[in-house]
Amino acid sequence: MNFYISIGEIQDHIEEYHRSTGEAPDFPFILHQIYTQKHYLKEFPGTIDTSSLIRLEDDDFLKEIRKLYFYFSDKILHIPERFDIVPPNAGLTVVYQFWGCKDFIHLHDCFEIDYVYRGQCELTFLDEQQILTEGDFCILSPFTRHNVTLLNKDSYIFPIYIKESTFSKLFFPLLSSDDILSDFFRKILSSSEEANYLLIKTDASCEIKDLVKKLFLENFRYDNYVERCNIYWINLLFVYVLRSYHIYQQFSYYKSGPDHIPIVRYIQSHYKTVTLPILAERFHYSVPYLSKIIKENTGKNFTQLIKTLKMKEALEYLEKTDLSIEEISEKTGYNSADHFYRVFKEYQGISPQQYRKEFLKKRAENFPW
């Protein structure tokens, strides 16, 4: 059986419990208390018109959403550890983090995204504590022990929980044209061997805040279109977050801390001419230490990265143009066609001419018209 409780009702009960006992309550306890006192609805409260709420300024928006109703299964009253954060038939869900509940280290079997809508919160991740501020966008990988604490009553986050399959389907394809960055993020977020998080500073982007509002409000519509709309909004949210990252260039993650993506991006933009000494001088690292950074963060050494980028461009020229091998070798940064030929054959297993011939043959077979 489902029952419905408003955000304001839950928050008021939490604060009243704290005032009367001086202690922070467990969230399931508060739900049980509200249920026992019958401060809930048995019937679906009806679909709301979210368009009017989306247009509100922050203060009015945060005030009005107190009237929204979450629904809960009665399972959470009896077996809270078996309560599904993301409903079985959904790929993601968005919740409201209540101020004043008891903090505890926990983990999920899904990705968690914490966007700081207003104020500050403290992220505890394994043995690290970090203060997140307004506009911070933090992705926590599954099965990692963590806790997120609102630092005051005027701080707000709307945690987004996304199943692994849904996250991989939505997030990584956005990086398909940026191979090194895609590999880098995938290594950070998809490793089953180590816990990690990805923190991107978005500088309180208005577009991102607006999308978080839309994503949050969508979960109160309760119709057949919610899942599709959620996927649409989260896709847009990822796009705007990555776009903001390109602008603000602030990034960190648990394993390494400092932001090394600018190094990776510089390689990707200058791979035809950059050398390891030039890169070390630009970023003020020694060559051995820079080599270590590149290897640890991409899984490839500097030479392998350069070769990968050049070969990717060469494949595109062979597939999409009729440029000669000499012209392609020059455009991909090789001093001679012979050198390009040797590297390509070693990388691909066949010569550039053979690759183009086989590609054109397969294309003709698949698209005979």
C-alpha positions in Angstrom: 0.0 0.0 0.0 1.2 3.5 -0.8 0.6 6.5 1.4 1.2 10.2 0.7 2.9 12.8 2.9 3.8 16.4 2.0 7.3 17.7 2.1 6.3 20.4 4.6 4.6 17.8 7.0 7.8 15.7 7.0 10.1 18.7 7.6 7.9 20.1 10.4 7.9 16.7 12.2 11.6 16.5 12.0 12.0 19.9 13.5 9.5 19.3 16.2 11.2 16.1 17.2 14.5 17.9 17.4 13.0 20.6 19.6 11.4 18.2 22.0 14.3 15.7 22.3 17.4 17.7 21.3 18.3 14.8 19.0 18.2 14.3 15.2 15.6 11.6 14.2 16.0 8.7 11.7 14.0 9.4 8.6 12.0 6.0 8.8 11.1 6.8 12.4 9.6 10.2 11.3 7.6 8.5 8.6 6.4 5.9 11.1 5.4 8.7 13.5 3.5 10.6 10.8 1.8 7.4 9.7 0.8 6.5 13.3 -0.6 10.0 13.9 -2.5 9.6 10.5 -1.0 12.9 9.1 -1.0 11.5 5.6 -3.2 10.9 2.6 -4.5 7.5 1.6 -5.4 8.5 -1.9 -3.4 10.0 -4.7 -3.5 13.8 -4.2 -3.7 14.4 -8.0 -1.3 15.8 -10.7 -0.1 19.3 -10.1 0.6 22.1 -12.6 4.4 22.3 -12.4 4.6 25.1 -14.9 3.6 27.7 -12.4 6.2 26.5 -9.9 9.0 26.4 -12.4 8.6 30.2 -13.0 8.9 31.1 -9.4 11.9 32.8 -7.9 14.0 30.6 -5.5 12.4 31.8 -2.2 8.9 31.3 -3.5 9.8 28.0 -5.2 11.3 26.5 -2.0 8.2 27.7 0.0 5.7 26.3 -2.5 7.3 22.8 -2.8 6.5 22.2 0.8 2.9 21.5 -0.4 4.0 18.7 -2.7 3.4 15.1 -1.7 5.8 12.2 -1.8 4.4 8.7 -1.9 5.9 5.9 0.1 5.3 2.1 0.2 4.4 0.7 3.6 7.4 -1.5 3.3 9.5 1.4 4.6 7.6 1.3 7.8 8.5 -2.4 8.5 11.6 -3.2 6.4 13.3 0.1 5.6 16.5 -1.6 4.3 14.4 -3.3 1.5 12.9 -0.1 0.3 13.9 0.6 -3.3 15.3 4.2 -3.7 14.7 4.0 -7.4 11.4 2.3 -8.2 11.8 -1.1 -10.0 10.1 0.2 -13.2 12.1 3.5 -13.3 15.6 4.4 -14.4 16.0 7.3 -12.0 14.3 9.3 -9.2 14.7 12.6 -7.5 14.2 13.2 -3.8 14.3 16.1 -1.3 16.9 16.1 1.4 15.4 17.1 4.7 17.3 19.3 7.1 17.8 17.9 10.6 17.6 14.1 10.0 20.3 11.9 11.6 23.4 11.5 9.5 24.9 8.2 8.8 27.4 6.7 6.4 25.6 4.6 3.8 25.8 3.3 0.2 23.5 2.6 -2.7 23.5 0.3 -5.7 23.0 3.2 -8.0 24.7 6.5 -8.9 23.9 9.5 -6.7 24.0 13.0 -8.0 24.0 15.8 -5.5 23.5 19.3 -6.9 23.7 22.1 -4.3 20.7 24.2 -5.1 21.4 26.7 -2.3 23.7 27.1 0.6 26.3 24.5 1.6 26.6 20.8 2.5 29.4 18.6 3.8 30.3 15.5 1.7 31.9 12.7 3.7 33.4 10.2 1.4 35.4 7.3 2.9 38.1 9.2 5.0 37.6 12.6 3.4 35.3 15.6 4.3 34.7 18.3 1.7 32.4 21.3 1.8 30.2 21.6 -1.3 28.8 25.1 -2.2 26.0 26.4 -4.4 26.3 25.2 -7.9 28.5 22.2 -7.1 27.5 19.1 -9.1 28.8 15.9 -7.5 28.4 12.4 -9.0 29.0 9.5 -6.5 29.7 6.1 -8.0 27.6 3.1 -6.8 28.5 1.0 -3.7 30.6 3.8 -2.1 30.3 4.7 1.5 29.4 8.3 1.9 27.1 10.9 3.6 25.9 14.3 2.6 24.9 16.7 5.4 23.1 20.0 4.9 25.0 22.6 7.0 22.1 24.8 7.9 18.3 25.1 7.4 18.7 27.4 4.5 20.7 24.9 2.4 19.0 22.7 -0.2 20.0 19.8 -2.4 17.8 17.5 -4.5 19.6 14.2 -4.7 19.1 12.3 -8.0 19.5 8.5 -7.9 20.2 6.8 -11.3 20.5 3.1 -11.9 23.9 2.1 -13.3 22.4 1.0 -16.7 20.5 4.2 -17.1 23.5 6.4 -16.2 25.9 4.6 -18.6 23.3 4.8 -21.4 22.8 8.6 -20.9 26.1 10.0 -19.6 28.9 8.4 -21.5 27.5 8.7 -25.1 27.7 12.5 -24.6 31.4 12.1 -24.5 31.7 9.9 -27.5 33.4 12.6 -29.6 35.9 13.2 -26.7 37.6 9.9 -26.4 40.2 10.8 -23.8 37.7 12.6 -21.5 35.2 9.8 -22.0 37.8 7.2 -20.9 38.9 9.4 -18.0 35.3 9.8 -16.7 34.5 6.1 -17.3 37.6 5.1 -15.3 36.6 7.3 -12.4 32.9 6.4 -12.3 32.7 2.8 -13.5 35.6 1.0 -11.8 34.3 -1.9 -9.7 37.6 -1.9 -7.8 37.6 1.5 -6.2 35.2 4.1 -4.9 35.2 7.5 -6.5 33.3 10.7 -7.1 33.3 13.3 -9.7 32.9 17.0 -8.6 32.2 19.7 -11.2 31.9 23.4 -10.3 29.1 24.9 -12.4 29.3 28.4 -10.8 25.5 28.3 -10.0 24.5 28.3 -13.6 20.9 29.5 -14.1 20.3 26.9 -16.8 21.4 24.0 -14.6 19.4 25.2 -11.6 16.3 25.5 -13.8 16.8 22.0 -15.2 17.2 20.6 -11.6 13.8 22.3 -10.7 12.1 20.7 -13.8 13.6 17.3 -13.0 12.5 17.5 -9.4 9.0 18.6 -10.2 8.5 16.0 -12.8 8.5 13.3 -10.1 5.2 14.8 -8.7 3.2 14.3 -11.9 2.5 10.6 -11.5 1.4 9.9 -15.1 2.6 7.7 -17.9 5.1 10.2 -19.2 7.2 10.8 -16.1 9.9 8.3 -17.0 10.3 9.7 -20.5 10.4 13.2 -19.2 12.9 12.3 -16.5 15.2 10.9 -19.2 14.8 14.0 -21.3 15.6 16.4 -18.4 18.5 14.4 -17.1 20.0 14.3 -20.6 19.8 18.1 -20.9 21.2 18.4 -17.4 24.3 16.3 -18.3 24.8 18.4 -21.4 24.6 21.7 -19.5 26.9 20.4 -16.8 29.5 19.3 -19.3 29.2 22.6 -21.1 29.6 24.5 -17.9 32.7 22.5 -17.1 34.3 23.5 -20.4 33.8 27.1 -19.2 34.8 27.0 -15.6 37.5 24.3 -15.7 37.1 23.3 -12.1 37.1 19.6 -11.4 38.2 17.1 -8.7 37.7 13.5 -7.7 38.5 11.4 -4.7 41.4 9.4 -6.0 43.7 12.2 -7.1 42.1 15.4 -5.9 43.7 18.1 -8.2 42.2 18.8 -11.6 44.2 17.0 -14.3 41.7 17.3 -17.1 43.2 20.6 -18.5 46.3 18.5 -19.2 44.3 15.9 -21.0 42.4 18.6 -22.9 45.6 20.3 -23.9 47.0 17.0 -25.3 43.8 16.5 -27.2 43.9 20.0 -28.7 47.6 20.0 -29.6 48.5 16.3 -30.2 50.0 17.0 -33.6 52.8 19.1 -32.2 52.9 18.8 -28.4 55.9 17.0 -26.8 56.2 15.8 -23.2 58.8 18.5 -22.3 56.5 21.2 -23.8 53.6 19.9 -21.8 55.6 19.7 -18.6 56.8 23.3 -19.0 53.3 24.5 -19.6 51.8 22.9 -16.6 54.8 23.3 -14.3 55.5 19.6 -13.7 58.6 17.6 -14.1 58.6 15.2 -17.1 58.6 12.0 -14.9 55.8 13.3 -12.7 53.7 14.4 -15.6 54.2 11.0 -17.2 52.9 9.4 -14.0 49.9 11.7 -13.9 49.0 10.9 -17.5 49.3 7.2 -17.0 47.4 7.1 -13.8 44.5 9.2 -15.1 44.1 7.8 -18.6 45.5 4.3 -18.4 47.9 5.2 -21.3 51.3 6.7 -21.5 52.0 9.9 -23.4 53.1 8.2 -26.6 50.1 5.9 -26.6 47.7 8.8 -26.1 49.3 10.7 -29.1 49.1 7.7 -31.3 45.5 7.0 -30.4 44.4 10.6 -31.3 46.3 10.6 -34.5 45.0 7.2 -35.6 41.4 8.2 -34.8 41.8 11.3 -37.1 43.4 9.1 -39.8 40.5 6.7 -39.7 38.0 9.6 -40.2 40.0 10.9 -43.2 40.1 7.4 -44.7 36.4 6.8 -44.2 35.0 10.3 -45.1 37.4 11.8 -47.7 39.4 10.8 -50.8 42.6 12.4 -49.5 45.8 10.6 -50.5 47.9 8.7 -47.9 50.5 11.4 -48.2 47.9 14.2 -47.5 46.5 12.2 -44.5 49.9 11.6 -43.0 50.6 15.4 -43.2 47.3 16.3 -41.7 47.7 13.9 -38.7 51.1 15.3 -37.8 53.5 12.7 -39.3 56.8 13.8 -41.0 56.5 11.3 -43.8 54.0 9.0 -45.4 56.3 6.0 -44.7 56.3 6.7 -41.0 52.5 7.1 -41.0 52.1 3.9 -43.0 54.2 1.9 -40.4 52.4 3.3 -37.4 48.9 2.8 -39.0 49.6 -0.9 -39.9 51.0 -1.6 -36.4 47.9 0.1 -34.9 45.2 -1.3 -37.2 46.7 -4.5 -38.4 46.3 -3.6 -42.1 47.6 -0.8 -44.3 45.7 2.5 -44.8 44.8 1.5 -48.4 43.4 -1.9 -47.3 41.4 -0.2 -44.5 39.8 2.3 -46.9 39.1 -0.5 -49.4 37.4 -2.7 -46.8 35.5 0.2 -45.3 34.1 1.2 -48.7 33.2 -2.4 -49.5 31.2 -2.8 -46.2 29.5 0.5 -46.7 28.4 -0.5 -50.2 27.1 -3.8 -48.9 25.1 -2.2 -46.1 23.9 0.7 -48.2 23.6 -0.5 -51.8 21.5 2.4 -52.9 
